[in-house]
Amino acid sequence: MAAAPGTEMKRTLTMTGLTINAMALIAPGAFLWTTFQAQVVQQNGGATTAFDMVPGLLFVLVLAFLTAFSYAELSNIYPEAGAGSSYYFAEAAFLQREEAIHYKFARLAKFIVGWVSHLYYWIYPGIMVAFTATLLVYILGLFGIALNQPLEIGAAVVFSALVGLIAYRGISGSTMTAVVINAIQLTALVGFAVLAIAFRLTHPDAGYVHASIADVVLPHNMTNVLFQGTIAILLLVGFESVTALGGEAINPKRDVRRAVLLSLAIQGAVAYVIEYVAANFVVNTSVTATDATGHTVSGYAAAAASGAPIGDIVRFIGDKMLGGTGFALVIILAGTVLIALIGTTLACLNTGVRITYVMGRDKEVPGILGMLHFRHATPHYGVIALAIVSAVLGGYAVLSADNLLQITLASNTGTFLVYGMTNAIVLFAFGGVHKRNILKHVIIPVAGLVANVGMLVGVVFMSVSSGGSTQTDTLIALAIVGAWIVVGAAWLVFNSAATKTSLFVKPPVISPER
């Protein structure tokens, strides 16, 4: 049922609520588990780039802060953006320029940003659904329970429906869920880091791959740092989700800007750094695995050969240092990761439908997506649609690693494009009526724009040049992106004709002064 006339989103979120929702989307407790193997598998010249995993993370953390600062500056001058985020920022930046040529392209700018945003916001939840279904299979496998592919797909569908139900009922319930989930995952994070460091200090003869903490943190090869950065940047997305919750913020001008930077600082600069330093600090040759050729390997090679290297490390620590409790520790940690993925998926659904809602309200997408529920004041039709899309994508992704890589690369492409465009928007916004600061409004956004475009080119180049199935998957992902852009162009022309709306905004007529 649609919202009654005049119904608006409920303003219930304080700065804490905004920050908590963004932190749930970043979810470091989940992504160390799900991405560590991919980071180890990545090679340069036939050798792993894993020795520069932490330097790569630190490098892209700086780049992420550049983009986060741009989002913060835009939310500060456009507190009325509500749920529009970059979609609204793009239009406002063009409309406030004095030059007629900029004013003319305001609608095109906002549509392009909003449409491309869907590559990120509407595919990313499906990836989280796939991760969750895969982790559930792993946990059940520890108890000897095997799920076939139809059951994996069923698990993805059921999970998507349950998370969609929570998002349907409103952001307040989602925030309380996020509070609990963040508390659990941060507690698990501290516990894992303490165990890893304590084991290293009390078992000096395990054959560690890094000589010291300094060896973990300092770069070994700058090319490898960049290569690791192409994966590490994917761990830090989500801070911008705060700006899509502006319509539910009690004081958006004051709190949204702070929450953008605070969420990235807590989850990225603190949680992720601690987690990755501890994990790499404890990797050793005593943890072994069997590779595809049947040989026993250790160290980073064992992590590459394992489906859950962090689980293997925790199990090893529990068995060797805590009286054979490894299995129990793995179950506990895997459970916290599962909980974190629930929070991440929920945050994805909440964020993804907000921009769609504003576009629907503007009739830039079907108007039904711009309706609010009469009681919960949520964009419920959008939530339903996104939950269905997430179930389909998640079910497709669990069928094979290639399928998962295809939708991941498509989503990542959308992420880099939206982040890059948002940095560019700052240049327009502060080149108009707003006071410009050279550092904050020129140097930082230019650096952020170049960094995002550069990282996108790096991801595509590395994937295509690797050949084999990775090359094929990358080309499929690029085809998905291209098809979405073509569909968007066709929809824009058709919708403009149907609504008799011009593609170009006419500049206001300014009467000459008398």
C-alpha positions in Angstrom: 0.0 0.0 0.0 1.4 3.4 -0.9 1.9 6.1 1.6 -0.8 8.6 2.3 -0.3 12.0 0.7 2.3 14.1 2.4 3.9 11.1 4.1 7.6 11.5 4.4 10.5 9.4 5.7 10.7 9.5 9.5 13.6 11.4 10.9 14.8 9.1 13.7 18.6 8.8 13.1 21.1 10.6 15.3 24.8 10.7 14.3 25.2 7.4 16.2 22.4 5.8 14.2 23.9 7.0 10.9 27.4 5.8 11.8 26.1 2.4 12.9 24.3 1.8 9.7 27.4 2.7 7.6 29.6 0.5 9.8 27.2 -2.4 9.3 27.7 -2.1 5.5 31.6 -2.0 5.7 31.6 -5.1 8.1 35.3 -5.9 8.6 34.5 -9.1 10.5 33.0 -10.5 7.4 35.3 -9.4 4.7 38.6 -10.6 6.2 37.1 -14.1 6.1 35.6 -13.7 2.6 38.5 -11.9 0.8 41.7 -13.1 2.5 42.1 -16.1 0.1 41.5 -13.9 -3.0 44.2 -11.5 -1.7 46.7 -14.3 -1.3 45.9 -15.9 -4.6 46.6 -12.7 -6.5 49.9 -12.9 -8.3 52.4 -10.7 -10.0 54.9 -12.4 -12.2 53.9 -15.8 -10.9 54.5 -14.9 -7.2 51.9 -13.9 -4.6 51.4 -10.3 -3.8 50.2 -11.2 -0.3 53.4 -9.8 1.4 52.1 -6.3 0.6 48.5 -7.0 1.8 48.7 -4.5 4.7 50.6 -1.8 2.7 48.0 -2.1 0.0 45.2 -1.7 2.5 46.9 1.4 4.0 47.4 2.9 0.5 43.7 2.6 -0.5 42.6 3.7 2.9 44.1 7.1 2.1 42.3 7.0 -1.3 39.0 6.1 0.4 39.3 9.0 2.8 39.7 11.3 -0.3 36.3 10.2 -1.6 34.8 10.2 1.9 35.9 13.8 2.3 34.2 14.7 -1.0 30.9 13.1 0.2 31.2 14.9 3.5 31.7 18.3 1.8 28.7 17.7 -0.5 26.5 16.6 2.3 27.5 19.8 4.2 26.4 22.2 1.5 23.4 20.1 0.4 21.8 18.9 3.7 18.4 19.0 2.0 19.5 16.1 -0.3 17.6 13.6 1.8 17.8 10.1 0.4 19.2 11.4 -2.9 22.9 11.3 -2.1 25.1 11.7 -5.2 22.0 11.7 -7.4 20.9 14.9 -5.7 24.4 16.3 -5.4 24.9 16.1 -9.2 21.7 18.1 -10.1 22.3 20.7 -7.4 25.9 21.3 -8.5 24.9 21.9 -12.1 21.8 24.0 -11.3 23.8 26.4 -9.0 26.4 27.2 -11.7 26.0 30.6 -13.3 26.9 29.4 -16.8 23.9 28.3 -18.9 25.7 25.4 -20.4 26.1 23.8 -17.0 22.5 24.5 -16.0 21.4 22.8 -19.2 22.9 19.5 -18.4 21.6 19.2 -14.8 19.0 16.5 -15.5 21.4 14.4 -17.6 24.1 14.7 -14.8 21.7 13.5 -12.1 20.2 10.7 -14.2 23.7 9.4 -15.2 24.9 9.3 -11.6 21.6 7.8 -10.3 21.4 5.1 -13.0 25.1 4.1 -12.7 24.6 3.9 -8.9 22.4 0.9 -9.4 25.3 -1.1 -10.7 26.7 -0.8 -7.2 23.7 -0.6 -5.0 21.5 -3.2 -6.7 24.2 -5.8 -7.4 26.2 -5.6 -4.1 23.4 -7.0 -2.0 23.3 -10.1 -4.2 27.0 -10.6 -3.6 26.4 -10.5 0.1 23.6 -13.0 -0.3 26.0 -15.3 -2.1 28.7 -14.9 0.5 26.2 -15.8 3.2 24.9 -18.9 1.5 28.5 -20.0 0.8 29.5 -19.5 4.5 26.4 -21.4 5.6 27.5 -24.3 3.5 30.9 -24.1 5.1 29.5 -24.1 8.6 27.2 -27.0 7.9 30.1 -28.9 6.3 32.0 -28.7 9.6 29.2 -30.8 11.0 29.3 -33.2 8.1 26.1 -31.8 6.5 26.5 -31.2 2.7 24.1 -29.0 0.7 23.7 -29.5 -3.0 23.4 -26.5 -5.4 19.5 -26.4 -5.4 19.6 -26.1 -1.6 22.3 -23.4 -1.8 20.1 -21.4 -4.1 17.2 -22.0 -1.8 19.3 -20.7 1.1 20.1 -17.6 -0.9 16.5 -17.0 -1.7 15.3 -17.5 1.9 18.0 -15.3 3.3 17.3 -12.5 0.9 13.6 -12.6 1.8 14.2 -12.5 5.5 16.6 -9.5 5.2 14.1 -7.8 2.9 11.4 -8.2 5.5 13.5 -6.3 8.1 14.3 -3.5 5.7 10.6 -3.4 4.7 9.6 -2.5 8.3 11.8 0.6 8.5 15.3 1.9 9.3 14.7 2.0 13.1 14.5 -1.7 13.4 17.4 -2.0 11.0 19.5 0.3 13.2 18.9 -1.8 16.3 19.9 -4.9 14.3 23.0 -3.1 13.1 23.9 -2.0 16.7 23.9 -5.7 17.9 25.7 -6.9 14.8 28.5 -4.3 15.0 29.0 -5.0 18.7 29.3 -8.8 18.0 31.7 -8.4 15.1 33.9 -5.8 16.8 34.2 -8.1 19.8 35.1 -11.0 17.6 37.6 -8.8 15.8 39.4 -7.9 19.1 39.3 -11.5 20.2 40.9 -12.7 16.9 43.6 -10.0 17.0 44.5 -10.8 20.6 44.7 -14.5 19.9 46.8 -14.1 16.8 49.3 -11.7 18.4 49.5 -13.7 21.6 50.2 -16.9 19.6 53.0 -15.2 17.7 54.6 -13.9 20.8 54.4 -17.2 22.8 55.3 -19.5 19.9 58.3 -17.9 18.2 59.4 -21.1 16.3 56.3 -21.7 14.1 58.1 -20.4 11.0 56.3 -17.1 10.3 56.3 -15.6 6.8 56.9 -12.1 8.2 59.9 -11.4 10.4 58.2 -8.7 12.4 55.3 -6.2 12.7 57.4 -3.7 10.7 57.8 -6.3 7.9 54.0 -6.7 7.9 53.3 -3.0 7.6 56.1 -1.7 5.4 55.9 -2.1 1.6 58.1 -4.7 -0.2 57.2 -4.0 -3.8 55.3 -0.9 -4.9 53.7 -2.7 -7.9 52.4 -5.4 -5.5 51.0 -2.6 -3.2 49.0 -1.3 -6.1 47.8 -4.8 -7.0 46.7 -5.5 -3.5 45.0 -2.1 -3.5 42.7 -3.2 -6.3 41.2 -5.8 -3.9 41.6 -3.8 -0.6 39.5 -0.9 -2.0 36.6 -3.2 -2.2 36.7 -3.7 1.6 36.2 -0.1 2.3 33.1 0.8 0.3 30.0 1.7 2.3 30.9 4.9 4.1 28.9 6.9 1.5 25.7 5.1 2.5 25.3 7.6 5.2 24.4 10.3 2.6 21.5 8.2 1.3 20.0 8.2 4.8 19.9 12.0 5.0 16.1 11.9 4.7 15.9 10.0 8.0 18.5 12.0 9.8 17.3 14.3 12.6 20.1 16.9 11.9 21.5 16.0 8.4 23.7 19.2 8.1 25.5 18.5 11.3 25.5 14.7 11.5 25.8 13.2 8.0 29.1 14.8 7.3 30.6 13.6 10.6 29.1 10.1 10.2 30.7 9.6 6.7 34.2 10.2 8.1 33.6 8.5 11.4 32.3 5.3 10.0 35.3 4.9 7.7 37.7 5.8 10.5 36.3 3.2 12.9 35.9 0.4 10.5 38.7 1.1 8.0 41.5 3.0 9.9 41.0 1.0 13.2 39.2 -2.3 12.7 40.5 -3.4 9.4 44.1 -2.3 10.0 44.2 -4.2 13.4 42.5 -7.2 11.8 44.8 -7.5 8.8 48.0 -6.7 10.7 47.2 -9.5 13.2 46.2 -12.0 10.5 49.4 -11.5 8.4 51.5 -11.4 11.6 50.5 -14.9 12.5 50.6 -16.6 9.1 53.2 -19.4 9.4 54.5 -22.5 7.8 53.0 -24.8 10.5 49.6 -24.3 9.0 49.4 -26.5 6.0 46.9 -27.4 3.2 46.7 -29.5 0.1 46.8 -27.7 -3.2 45.2 -28.6 -6.5 48.1 -30.8 -7.5 47.8 -32.8 -4.3 51.0 -31.4 -2.7 51.2 -30.2 0.9 51.8 -26.4 1.1 52.2 -24.0 3.9 52.3 -20.3 4.7 50.6 -18.1 2.1 50.4 -21.0 -0.2 48.3 -22.9 2.3 46.0 -19.8 2.6 45.7 -19.8 -1.2 44.7 -23.5 -1.3 42.2 -23.3 1.5 38.5 -22.3 1.2 38.6 -20.6 4.6 42.2 -19.7 5.5 41.2 -17.5 8.5 39.2 -20.5 9.8 42.3 -22.7 9.4 44.4 -20.2 11.3 42.0 -19.9 14.2 41.6 -23.6 14.4 45.4 -24.0 14.5 45.7 -21.4 17.3 42.9 -23.0 19.4 44.4 -26.5 19.1 48.0 -25.5 19.8 47.5 -22.8 22.4 44.1 -23.2 24.0 43.9 -27.0 24.7 42.4 -28.3 21.5 39.5 -25.8 21.3 40.2 -25.0 17.6 36.9 -26.5 16.3 34.8 -24.5 18.8 36.7 -21.3 18.0 36.1 -21.8 14.2 32.4 -22.3 14.8 32.2 -19.1 16.9 34.2 -17.0 14.5 32.2 -18.3 11.5 29.0 -17.5 13.3 30.1 -13.9 13.9 31.0 -13.6 10.3 27.5 -14.9 9.3 25.9 -12.4 11.6 28.1 -9.6 10.1 27.0 -10.6 6.6 23.4 -10.3 7.7 24.0 -6.8 8.9 25.9 -5.9 5.7 23.1 -7.2 3.4 20.5 -5.3 5.5 22.5 -2.1 5.2 22.9 -2.7 1.4 19.1 -3.0 1.0 18.4 0.1 3.1 20.9 2.1 1.1 20.2 0.7 -2.4 16.5 1.6 -2.4 16.9 5.2 -1.1 18.4 6.6 -4.3 15.9 4.5 -6.4 13.1 6.0 -4.2 14.2 9.6 -5.0 14.5 8.7 -8.7 11.0 7.2 -8.6 9.7 10.3 -6.9 11.2 12.4 -9.8 9.7 10.0 -12.3 13.2 9.1 -13.6 12.4 5.4 -13.0 8.9 3.9 -12.6 6.9 6.0 -10.1 5.9 2.9 -8.1 9.4 2.8 -6.8 9.0 6.4 -5.4 6.1 5.4 -3.0 6.4 5.1 0.7 4.6 2.6 2.9 1.7 4.2 4.8 2.8 2.9 8.2 6.5 2.3 8.0 7.4 5.2 5.7 9.8 3.0 3.8 10.2 2.7 0.0 8.6 -0.7 0.3 8.1 -1.5 -3.4 11.8 -0.8 -3.9 12.7 -3.1 -1.0 10.6 -5.9 -2.5 12.2 -5.4 -5.9 15.7 -5.3 -4.5 15.2 -8.4 -2.4 14.0 -10.3 -5.5 17.0 -9.1 -7.5 19.4 -10.0 -4.6 17.9 -13.5 -4.5 18.3 -14.0 -8.2 21.9 -12.7 -8.2 22.8 -14.5 -5.1 21.4 -17.8 -6.4 23.3 -17.3 -9.7 26.6 -16.5 -7.8 26.5 -19.6 -5.6 26.6 -21.8 -8.7 30.3 -21.2 -9.3 33.2 -18.9 -8.5 33.1 -17.6 -12.1 29.5 -16.4 -11.6 30.4 -14.7 -8.4 33.4 -13.0 -10.0 31.2 -11.7 -12.8 28.7 -9.9 -10.7 31.4 -8.7 -8.3 33.4 -7.1 -11.1 30.2 -5.5 -12.4 29.4 -4.1 -9.0 32.9 -2.9 -8.4 32.9 -1.1 -11.8 29.8 0.8 -10.7 31.4 1.6 -7.4 34.5 3.2 -8.9 32.4 5.1 -11.4 30.1 6.5 -8.8 32.9 7.4 -6.5 34.8 9.0 -9.3 31.8 11.0 -10.5 31.1 12.2 -6.9 34.7 13.6 -6.7 34.1 15.4 -10.0 30.8 16.8 -8.6 32.8 18.6 -5.9 34.7 20.5 -8.6 31.4 21.7 -10.1 29.7 22.4 -6.8 32.5 24.6 -5.4 33.2 26.2 -8.8 29.9 27.9 -8.6 28.2 29.8 -5.8 30.0 28.1 -2.9 33.2 29.3 -1.4 36.1 27.3 -2.7 39.1 26.0 -0.7 42.0 24.9 -3.0 42.9 21.9 -0.8 39.5 20.7 0.1 37.6 21.5 -3.1 40.3 21.1 -5.8 43.3 19.0 -4.8 41.4 16.4 -2.7 38.6 15.7 -5.2 41.0 15.7 -8.2 43.1 13.1 -6.3 40.0 11.1 -5.5 38.8 11.2 -9.1 42.2 10.1 -10.5 42.5 7.4 -7.8 39.1 5.8 -8.5 39.6 5.9 -12.3 43.1 4.5 -11.9 41.9 1.7 -9.6 39.1 0.8 -12.0 41.6 0.6 -14.9 43.9 -1.4 -12.8 41.2 -4.0 -11.9 40.1 -4.4 -15.5 43.7 -4.5 -16.9 44.8 -7.1 -14.3 41.7 -9.3 -14.8 41.8 -9.2 -18.6 45.5 -9.7 -18.9 45.4 -12.7 -16.7 43.7 -14.7 -19.4 41.6 -17.9 -18.9 38.3 -17.8 -17.0 39.2 -14.6 -15.2 39.5 -12.8 -18.6 36.1 -14.3 -19.7 34.5 -13.3 -16.4 35.8 -9.8 -16.7 34.5 -9.4 -20.3 31.1 -10.7 -19.2 31.1 -8.2 -16.3 31.9 -5.3 -18.7 29.2 -6.5 -21.0 26.7 -6.3 -18.1 27.9 -2.7 -17.3 27.6 -1.8 -21.0 24.2 -3.3 -21.3 22.9 -1.4 -18.3 24.2 1.8 -19.7 22.5 1.2 -23.0 19.2 0.3 -21.3 19.5 3.5 -19.3 20.0 5.6 -22.4 17.0 4.0 -24.0 14.9 4.4 -20.9 15.9 8.1 -20.6 14.8 8.8 -24.2 11.6 6.8 -23.9 10.6 8.2 -20.5 11.3 11.7 -21.6 9.1 11.3 -24.6 6.3 9.7 -22.6 6.4 12.4 -19.9 7.1 15.2 -22.4 10.1 16.2 -20.4 13.1 17.8 -22.1 16.5 16.1 -21.7 18.0 19.6 -21.2 17.0 22.0 -18.5 16.3 25.5 -19.6 18.2 28.2 -17.7 16.1 30.7 -15.8 15.3 33.9 -17.5 16.9 36.7 -15.6 15.2 40.1 -16.1 17.6 43.0 -16.7 18.0 45.3 -13.8 16.0 48.5 -14.1 
